[in-house]
Amino acid sequence: MKILKQMIYAALFIPLLFCGKIDAQIIETDSSETEEAEIILTVEEPPQFPGGESARMEFLRDNIKYPQTARESGIQGTVYVSFIVERNGSLTNIKILRSIGGGCDELVIRIVKCMPKWKPGKQDGKTVRVQFTMPVKFTLNDGEKKSKKERKKEKKEKKKATKKDKNNLLF
């Protein structure tokens, strides 16, 4: 057993003799750099749109125009968008988390990019970077809603009309 221990120690320490001098460097990091890179999900004081929740809803209502493609296709639903509210209130890293298509996702990204600076979130009395997720709901009015049958029928009629137009051009 004693010989086995000596062999293990030899195997571990003999390579160190041939390695030469090992330099160790201590690298100090500025704590403010680390804090700035940190993104917080839940904070004591969450970020706010200027004027509060009602102002944000009004901003969305005033700036969202239902995309024509989505309207024609009868697309409805909720787009979930995520972004980071920076320490200065600007919005960065805008991403769609849940898509519904029909141009709605692109519209939401464009509108978030147009938003004014937010009041940043706070943790322990200091402004911090906060990830924020916002739902944006797209709903058609009752008169604009079409069943799948109606949309299929319209599509067939358009194809027929296009075919008819092509036939008229040939004669």
Secondary structure, DSSP 8 states (H G I E B T S, - for coil): -HHHHHHHHHHHHHHHHHH-----------HHHHHHH-EESS-SB--B-TT-HHHHHHHHHHH----HHHHHHT--EEEEEEEEE-TTS-EEEEEEEE---TTHHHHHHHHHHHS---B-EEETTEEEEEEEEEEEEE---TTT---HHHHHHHHHHHHHHHHHHHHHHH-
